[in-house]
């Protein structure tokens, strides 16, 4: 049981980073969105994964070269598709705020990102943890729905006639969640890269970093490509040198460090959990990060003057905690 608690603790710790990185998106000005995003993506999806992996995975590129081509291709493909979801995530926050964006994105992302890897397992329904995993995901989805409902009620109280923005934001966030689930799917399908690393003597938890390098190459290709296209289309290269942009740069880098810090630690915890790790760990990561993100939203006064919606939010957060306990218990079952 003690060993089972270690990977769970890693996933919970990763959730603190995952729930915090979105805060930086509120501080893009005076950089253009595309300039800020290019800096953020370069740190989060290219530099940090590569540097961390190089520190703990000897002969990283040799390992990747010897890994099955299909695993590399699938990992990069799902990472590329996730990249679209990541862009949409950033686009939805200005419409509907951190809380509601996290609610919708994390809800759909949690369910889809858990169920697809689950159905890829052989005889998964016969495992003792099966009813707890399914029940935990259902309870998690309920908690996310309650927090999203609280956000909708809050925004309706503050409506200024921009209902189109609210509807557009919800649509963008929902699509973002569905595509964002593919990050975990990519992590699962690129596991042969990690197995190649382990065969070369890399310890299990660090082998996950080689997997992330491959998956995030695809993600970076999408994100950096889109940002560069916007920089050309909008002729916004000049915003890189605009006066007073130091804070925006700091937030872009900080958010990038937090974002991959979350993924890197989650990957280690999920790998130690075994084949059910991505199934159990993914909804825990997103559910707890939703609690953290709403704490930040509260501290940033997003819930000021919205007493009843805040009550719904607290109910949703309690349900999320219950779901986390259920999923955490399933992690200790054989």
C-alpha positions in Angstrom: 0.0 0.0 0.0 2.9 2.4 0.8 4.3 1.9 -2.7 0.8 2.5 -4.2 0.6 5.8 -2.4 3.8 7.1 -4.0 2.5 7.3 -7.6 -0.8 8.7 -6.3 1.1 11.4 -4.4 3.0 12.3 -7.6 -0.2 12.8 -9.5 -1.7 14.9 -6.8 1.5 17.0 -6.7 1.3 17.4 -10.5 -2.2 18.7 -10.1 -1.0 21.7 -8.2 1.0 22.8 -11.3 -1.7 21.9 -13.7 -4.2 24.0 -11.9 -1.9 27.0 -11.7 -0.4 27.4 -15.2 -3.6 28.9 -16.7 -3.2 31.9 -14.4 -0.4 33.2 -16.7 -2.8 33.6 -19.6 -4.5 36.5 -17.8 -1.2 38.5 -18.1 -0.4 38.4 -21.8 -0.5 42.2 -22.3 1.3 44.1 -23.8 2.5 41.1 -25.9 0.1 39.9 -28.7 -1.5 36.6 -28.1 0.6 34.9 -30.7 3.9 36.3 -29.4 3.1 35.2 -25.8 2.0 31.8 -27.0 5.1 31.2 -29.0 7.3 31.9 -26.0 5.1 29.8 -23.8 4.9 26.8 -26.2 8.7 26.9 -26.8 9.4 26.6 -23.1 6.5 24.2 -22.2 6.6 21.8 -25.2 10.1 21.9 -26.5 12.8 23.2 -24.2 11.7 21.9 -20.7 10.7 18.4 -21.8 14.0 18.1 -23.8 16.2 19.4 -21.0 14.6 17.3 -18.3 14.7 14.2 -20.4 18.4 14.8 -21.4 19.2 15.0 -17.6 17.7 11.6 -16.7 17.7 9.6 -20.0 21.2 8.8 -21.3 21.4 8.6 -25.1 17.9 10.1 -25.4 18.0 10.5 -29.2 19.5 7.0 -29.7 16.6 5.5 -27.7 14.0 7.4 -29.7 15.7 6.3 -32.9 15.5 2.7 -31.8 11.9 2.9 -30.7 9.1 1.5 -32.9 8.2 4.0 -35.7 4.5 3.4 -35.2 4.7 4.5 -31.6 6.6 7.6 -32.5 4.1 8.4 -35.3 1.0 7.9 -33.1 2.5 9.8 -30.2 3.3 12.8 -32.5 -0.1 12.6 -34.2 -2.1 12.7 -31.0 0.2 15.4 -29.7 -0.4 17.5 -32.8 -4.2 17.1 -32.5 -3.9 17.9 -28.8 -2.1 21.1 -29.9 -5.3 22.3 -31.5 -7.1 21.8 -28.2 -4.4 23.7 -26.4 -4.7 26.7 -28.7 -8.5 26.6 -28.2 -8.0 26.5 -24.4 -6.1 29.7 -24.5 -8.7 31.3 -26.8 -11.6 30.5 -24.6 -10.3 32.1 -21.4 -10.9 35.7 -22.5 -14.5 34.8 -23.3 -15.6 33.0 -20.1 -12.8 33.2 -17.6 -10.5 30.6 -15.9 -13.2 28.8 -13.9 -15.7 28.0 -16.6 -13.0 27.2 -19.1 -11.4 24.8 -16.7 -14.8 23.3 -15.9 -15.8 22.5 -19.5 -12.3 21.5 -20.7 -11.4 19.4 -17.7 -14.8 17.6 -17.7 -14.8 16.5 -21.3 -11.0 16.0 -21.3 -11.1 13.9 -18.1 -13.8 11.5 -19.3 -12.5 11.0 -22.9 -8.9 10.9 -21.9 -9.7 8.2 -19.3 -12.1 6.0 -21.3 -10.1 5.7 -24.6 -7.0 4.3 -22.8 -9.3 2.1 -20.7 -10.8 0.4 -23.8 -7.4 -0.1 -25.2 -6.6 -2.4 -22.3 -7.1 -6.1 -22.6 -9.8 -7.6 -20.2 -9.9 -4.3 -18.3 -13.5 -4.9 -17.2 -12.5 -8.0 -15.3 -10.0 -6.1 -13.1 -11.0 -5.6 -9.4 -10.6 -1.8 -9.8 -13.0 -1.6 -12.7 -16.2 -0.6 -10.8 -14.2 2.0 -8.8 -12.7 3.5 -11.9 -16.0 3.8 -13.7 -17.7 5.1 -10.6 -14.9 7.5 -9.9 -15.1 8.9 -13.4 -18.8 9.3 -13.2 -18.6 11.1 -9.9 -15.7 13.2 -11.3 -17.9 14.2 -14.3 -20.7 15.2 -11.9 -18.3 17.4 -9.9 -17.0 19.1 -13.1 -20.6 19.6 -14.3 -21.5 21.3 -11.0 -18.5 23.6 -11.2 -19.3 24.5 -14.8 -22.9 25.2 -13.8 -21.7 27.5 -11.1 -19.6 29.4 -13.6 -22.5 29.8 -16.0 -24.7 31.1 -13.1 -22.0 33.5 -12.1 -21.5 34.9 -15.6 -25.3 35.3 -16.1 -25.4 37.5 -13.0 -22.7 39.7 -14.6 -24.1 39.6 -18.1 -23.6 42.9 -20.0 -25.4 41.8 -23.2 -22.5 39.8 -24.6 -24.2 36.5 -24.6 -22.6 35.7 -27.9 -19.2 35.7 -26.2 -20.5 33.3 -23.6 -21.9 30.8 -26.1 -18.8 31.1 -28.3 -16.5 30.5 -25.3 -18.4 27.4 -24.2 -18.3 26.0 -27.7 -14.5 26.6 -28.0 -13.9 25.2 -24.5 -15.9 22.0 -25.3 -14.0 21.4 -28.5 -10.8 22.1 -26.6 -11.6 19.5 -24.0 -12.3 16.8 -26.6 -9.1 17.4 -28.4 -7.1 17.9 -25.2 -7.9 14.3 -24.1 -5.7 13.1 -26.9 -2.6 14.2 -25.0 -3.2 11.2 -22.6 -4.1 9.0 -25.6 -0.8 10.0 -27.2 1.1 9.2 -24.0 -0.5 5.7 -23.9 0.2 4.9 -27.5 3.8 6.1 -27.3 4.6 3.8 -24.4 6.9 1.6 -26.6 9.3 4.6 -26.5 9.4 4.3 -22.7 9.8 0.5 -22.9 12.8 1.1 -25.2 14.3 3.4 -22.6 13.8 0.9 -19.8 15.4 -1.8 -21.9 18.4 0.6 -22.2 18.6 0.8 -18.4 16.5 3.9 -17.7 14.4 3.6 -14.5 10.7 3.3 -15.1 9.5 6.7 -13.9 12.1 8.5 -15.9 11.3 6.6 -19.1 8.1 8.5 -19.2 10.1 11.7 -20.0 11.3 10.1 -23.3 7.6 9.4 -24.1 6.7 13.1 -23.5 9.5 14.4 -25.7 8.0 12.5 -28.7 4.4 13.4 -28.0 5.2 17.0 -27.5 7.2 17.3 -30.7 3.8 16.9 -32.4 2.2 19.4 -30.0 4.9 22.0 -30.6 4.7 21.7 -34.3 1.0 22.6 -34.1 1.3 25.4 -31.5 4.5 27.0 -32.8 3.2 26.8 -36.4 -0.1 28.5 -35.6 1.6 31.2 -33.6 4.1 31.9 -36.4 1.2 32.0 -38.9 -0.5 34.6 -36.8 2.6 36.7 -36.4 3.0 36.8 -40.2 -0.7 37.4 -40.9 -1.1 40.1 -38.2 2.3 41.6 -38.7 2.7 41.5 -34.9 6.4 40.7 -34.7 7.0 44.2 -33.2 5.2 43.1 -30.0 8.2 41.1 -29.0 10.0 44.3 -28.3 7.2 46.5 -27.0 7.9 48.5 -23.9 6.8 47.0 -20.5 6.6 43.4 -21.7 9.0 42.0 -19.1 6.1 40.8 -16.9 4.3 39.1 -19.8 7.5 37.3 -20.8 7.9 36.2 -17.1 4.4 34.8 -17.1 4.8 33.0 -20.4 8.0 31.3 -19.2 6.5 30.6 -15.7 3.3 29.1 -17.2 5.4 26.9 -19.4 7.5 25.6 -16.6 4.3 24.9 -14.5 2.6 23.2 -17.5 5.3 20.7 -18.3 6.2 20.3 -14.6 2.6 19.0 -14.2 3.0 16.6 -17.2 6.4 15.4 -16.3 5.4 14.5 -12.7 2.1 13.1 -13.8 3.9 10.8 -16.3 6.2 9.5 -13.6 3.2 8.7 -11.3 1.2 7.2 -14.1 4.1 5.0 -15.1 4.6 3.7 -11.6 0.9 2.8 -11.4 1.3 0.3 -14.2 -1.0 -0.2 -17.2 -4.0 1.3 -15.4 -2.0 4.4 -14.5 -3.2 6.7 -17.4 -6.7 5.5 -16.7 -6.7 6.3 -13.0 -4.2 9.1 -13.0 -5.6 11.3 -15.8 -9.0 12.1 -14.2 -7.3 12.6 -10.8 -4.8 15.0 -12.4 -7.6 17.1 -14.0 -10.1 16.9 -11.2 -7.7 18.1 -8.5 -6.3 20.7 -10.9 -9.8 22.1 -11.2 -10.0 22.5 -7.5 -6.6 24.4 -7.6 -7.7 26.6 -10.5 -10.9 27.6 -8.7 -8.9 28.5 -5.7 -6.8 30.9 -7.9 -10.0 32.2 -9.4 -11.4 32.9 -5.9 -8.2 34.7 -4.9 -8.5 36.8 -8.1 -12.0 37.8 -7.1 -13.8 36.0 -10.0 -16.5 34.9 -7.5 -17.0 38.2 -5.7 -20.7 39.1 -5.4 -21.9 35.7 -6.6 -22.9 34.0 -3.4 -25.3 31.4 -4.8 -23.1 30.4 -7.7 -20.3 30.1 -5.2 -22.3 27.7 -3.2 -22.8 25.5 -6.3 -19.0 25.7 -6.9 -18.3 24.5 -3.3 -20.7 21.6 -3.9 -18.9 20.7 -7.1 -15.5 20.8 -5.4 -16.7 18.5 -2.6 -17.9 16.0 -5.2 -14.5 16.3 -7.0 -12.7 15.5 -3.7 -15.0 12.4 -3.2 -14.2 11.3 -6.8 -10.5 11.7 -6.1 -10.7 9.5 -3.0 -12.6 6.8 -5.0 -10.0 6.8 -7.8 -7.2 6.9 -5.4 -8.6 3.8 -3.6 -8.9 2.0 -6.9 -5.1 2.5 -7.4 -4.4 0.3 -4.5 -6.4 -2.7 -5.8 -4.8 -5.6 -7.5 
